[in-house]
Amino acid sequence: MGFYWIKTNFLIKKIFSNYIWDKPNSENKIYLTFDDGPTPEITEWVLNQLEKYQAKATFFCIGKNIEANPSIFEKIIKKGHSIGNHTFNHLNGWKTTTKVYLENINRCEEIISENTFGIAPLVSKIFRPPYGKIKPLQTAKLKKAGYEIIMWDVLSADFDTSITPEKCLDNVISNIKPGSIVVFHDSVKAFKNLEYALPKTLEFINKNGFVYEIL
């Protein structure tokens, strides 16, 4: 199991305050997000689950996956969810030059623009760095270009094949609070955990009076 933190602590949020980690509020709003799609069958399953629980979410999409699955991408938008940029090739910012990184993000933005079918209000200039890894200069350039950089408050760790689906669920429901930005992944790798944890998370959210909000 690689190193990561499930619950982002106060110190991390304070040190890296130029990123958005959560959105504290008094209306019980929470923010579900899904990274790495659109993915055949899996993203569609996620959309069905969200619809079943009358939930809205934000999908941080990979450009090449949009390009390969435009009809699934269209479904995300038509069902009222919002879209964010997750690079074209799922690049690790720490291992990529700023020039290449920004070009890759711009390529993803172009693909998003070409496939939004005239529903631009649901497409914000929001970006989530793959792996949460981004250099300070990359951050500065993106913010200058008008992007908000969205991190997370609660990580489900659904991508971690060494944890159980029950642990994945506990990662979320033990840590979620008003303002939390929760990360799931609509990917093949994550699906074993996601299939178990997402419906139970949605049920928990509804029973506990949280309100779904998009970024």
C-alpha positions, -999 to 999 in steps of 0.1 A, spaced: 0 0 0 14 34 -10 16 64 13 -15 86 14 -37 102 40 -74 95 42 -83 127 61 -65 159 52 -54 175 84 -55 212 94 -18 217 90 -17 204 54 -46 227 45 -29 257 61 5 251 45 -10 245 11 -38 271 14 -36 280 -23 -54 247 -30 -91 240 -22 -93 211 3 -128 216 15 -156 241 15 -169 245 51 -205 256 54 -235 256 77 -259 240 52 -245 204 55 -232 206 19 -207 179 8 -189 175 -25 -186 140 -41 -159 138 -68 -149 110 -92 -115 109 -109 -101 92 -140 -132 86 -161 -151 83 -183 -147 46 -182 -170 22 -201 -196 5 -179 -181 18 -147 -189 55 -152 -224 45 -163 -228 24 -132 -218 54 -111 -243 76 -129 -270 51 -122 -262 50 -85 -261 88 -82 -295 90 -100 -309 63 -76 -300 85 -46 -307 118 -63 -271 128 -59 -250 152 -79 -212 150 -82 -182 165 -100 -162 143 -124 -125 151 -129 -120 136 -164 -89 125 -182 -88 139 -217 -79 107 -235 -108 90 -218 -132 117 -230 -118 113 -265 -123 75 -264 -157 76 -247 -176 108 -258 -211 93 -254 -204 84 -218 -190 119 -212 -222 133 -227 -242 113 -202 -223 128 -173 -232 163 -184 -268 156 -194 -275 141 -160 -265 174 -144 -231 167 -130 -201 190 -133 -168 185 -151 -132 192 -140 -98 188 -158 -76 159 -147 -49 163 -175 -50 145 -209 -27 116 -199 -30 115 -161 4 130 -156 24 132 -124 32 169 -120 63 161 -99 78 141 -128 67 164 -156 82 197 -168 59 227 -163 57 233 -201 46 197 -209 23 196 -179 4 228 -189 3 217 -225 -13 184 -214 -39 203 -193 -47 226 -222 -52 196 -244 -77 182 -219 -95 216 -217 -98 216 -255 -113 181 -255 -137 191 -228 -148 222 -247 -153 201 -279 -176 177 -261 -197 198 -238 -226 200 -262 -234 236 -254 -239 230 -217 -209 252 -207 -223 263 -173 -216 229 -158 -180 230 -169 -159 251 -145 -122 260 -147 -114 235 -120 -84 212 -120 -73 182 -99 -37 171 -102 -34 133 -107 -19 117 -75 -23 152 -59 12 159 -72 19 193 -86 49 217 -85 46 253 -71 53 268 -105 27 246 -122 2 258 -95 11 295 -101 7 292 -138 -27 274 -135 -40 299 -110 -29 328 -133 -49 311 -161 -80 312 -139 -81 276 -126 -91 266 -91 -70 237 -79 -92 211 -61 -77 186 -37 -97 167 -11 -107 165 25 -117 128 25 -100 101 3 -119 68 -1 -87 50 -12 -109 29 -35 -79 26 -59 -59 7 -32 -65 -30 -40 -49 -40 -7 -78 -27 14 -112 -42 18 -144 -27 4 -155 -23 41 -124 -3 49 -130 19 18 -165 26 31 -152 34 66 -126 58 52 -155 79 39 -183 77 65 -160 80 95 -145 113 82 -171 131 61 -185 163 75 -201 195 61 -178 209 35 -159 177 28 -147 171 -7 -147 133 -11 -127 114 -37 -138 83 -55 -125 69 -88 -147 57 -117 -119 33 -129 -114 -4 -134 -88 -6 -107 -111 10 -81 -143 -8 -90 -141 -37 -65 -141 -12 -36 -163 14 -53 -191 -11 -61 -195 -18 -24 -187 16 -9 -205 40 -31 -241 29 -26 -236 26 11 -220 60 12 -249 75 -7 -273 59 17 -253 72 47 -253 108 32 -290 108 27 -298 94 61 -276 119 78 -291 150 62 -261 160 40 -268 180 8 -251 172 -25 -233 201 -41 -212 203 -73 -179 222 -76 
